[in-house]
Amino acid sequence: MTNFELFNYISGELNQVEEQLLNNIHSDLPVLESASAHLVKAGGKRLRPAFALLSAKLFSDSVQDVIPLATALELIHMATLVHDDVIDNSSLRRGQETVKSGWGNRMSIYAGNFVFANALLLVESYHRSDIVDVLADTSMRICEGEIQQMVSCYDTQQGLKDYLRRIERKTALLIAVSCQLGAMAMNAAPREITALKRYGYYLGMAFQVTDDILDFTASEEVLGKPVGSDIRQGVITLPSIYAIKFDQRGQKLKTLLSSPDSCRQRAEEIIDIIVQSDGIAYAYQVTNKYADLAIRQLQLLPDVPVRKALADLACFISGRDY
Amino acid sequence: MTNFELFNYISGELNQVEEQLLNNIHSDLPVLESASAHLVKAGGKRLRPAFALLSAKLFSDSVQDVIPLATALELIHMATLVHDDVIDNSSLRRGQETVKSGWGNRMSIYAGNFVFANALLLVESYHRSDIVDVLADTSMRICEGEIQQMVSCYDTQQGLKDYLRRIERKTALLIAVSCQLGAMAMNAAPREITALKRYGYYLGMAFQVTDDILDFTASEEVLGKPVGSDIRQGVITLPSIYAIKFDQRGQKLKTLLSSPDSCRQRAEEIIDIIVQSDGIAYAYQVTNKYADLAIRQLQLLPDVPVRKALADLACFISGRDY
């Protein structure tokens, strides 16, 4: 299975989500509509809708009812992305300009809020307070994760636990919730809902650790952004944490990573140290562990073809042969 | 009635709201908690909670059930304020720095999102999808209003309609919804809910027009911000729109208001022209008209002492003797 063949199970539904994304950002204000449409058209893997739909498919072939929910999950994800794009005064002062859109900071905020409010309206159409509850709680915790990421930049004291907690909120939570809500919308049994939530959580963790590895090892073409962009921004991920602690050049690495200037100017040197350490191999072990945990959850779920596909996906994400 | 004596009806409940505001922004992240607490402690008139509570008081003396809702309404208002504080690249480039907080742009966004998500959780505790629905829809429209305000800066072509539509979304909507939801939480009859929503809408319009007048006429002490701060930021309000159209110096005013530089450097000259025109008197007529409309809605509501107080408030806001 390459390139998410898994998505074939739900390609029709994903096309509908794509249509619904555009339908649900309508505004009478042309500038708002075009900014929001730009967000939608910027693409993305639509992972969160896919997880909601695949989870639902475990319980029935007909998952039409999950389309609005799947759309809402992607809108929420998009809202967080556009807010993450806003530049800070301080980073601007250092001469960095990372916002790609031509709309500026304030428009990015309002477009994010607008998209989020539209997601809320979509979810509200289910008249299910359990679903709204899960999403409100998740939004709050994602927000905490974004702040954790912000305040932990250049912090070379952070350990494995800090890192895991941060990526949990940054990535794993919304994927867990996507799986959970897909099952809830199909009125699955509580133990099945919990199993899917955990599957999504572990898979989300594996996914983010892999993503953080790729920032060191993949080519710019594969990533769609410069190699080492985490390092350049002072974002310290698992391979760095491992290398600081266990590599013989750990102390030097620690010094380099704690300064914004050296992170930017000596990024390649930093990347070399990490790639030559055992940090990457260790991070792969972690993704493997999470993938195993994800797969184990699937035993509690209906034995239909999608279940096998979900297991394959966990293997794919952790980079294993299967 | 000076200084909102009206609030005496609900002083106990407002104290509870004050406590709840702080209780509902708890986070394990100290930086997030302190930024959010700073927002709460910055104060404000707590108008939106007051309107929800007063509306509820029309139907029963015991309005305990409305406390979480009233708290949520203020949290939503605070979230929009902190997002409005974020500076744009462009305004920074022009050398303006308007963000007062010491936390920077990104923290302001995340704190706003966090506070909003907490409001959502509070509202969700009612398990009333009609209430969540109203709030989701309102958030979307408030957002549109903020963008309208942003794109209409320095736009001297805008007319009365543009202005009214903008302040409707900026201010009147959330006040209307505060009144509406106060009644909904008390399970008032549909016609009573509608009457209160309209009362809040008209009162909110009167309130914002008055606020826009005060930006020209009040002292810095009363305002808590520099006189003419709208003009300096290129925000064109009713007195300006009137003066551009009808004053003999209208054309000159138009030229001055259409340039960010002259708005900043020649603000006092601009203010003089507007204050000497009939724009202020015209704006007072408009607030009076809205206050009348607000008062008229009250006829459909229970004849209890709070009703008289709500009528007094409308007079107070429109600056009339009564």
Interface residues (C-beta under 8 A of the other chain):
Chain A: S27 D28 L29 V31 L32 H83 V86 I87 D88 N89 S90 L92 E97 V99 G104 N105 R106 M107 I109 Y110 G112 N113 F114 F116 A117 N118 L120 L121 E124 H127 R128 S129 V132 D133 A136 D137 S139 M140 C143 E144 E146 I147 Q148 M150 V151
Chain B: S27 D28 L29 V31 L32 H83 V86 I87 D88 N89 S90 L92 E97 V99 G104 N105 R106 M107 I109 Y110 G112 N113 F114 F116 A117 N118 L120 L121 E124 H127 R128 S129 V132 D133 A136 D137 S139 M140 C143 E144 E146 I147 Q148 M150 V151
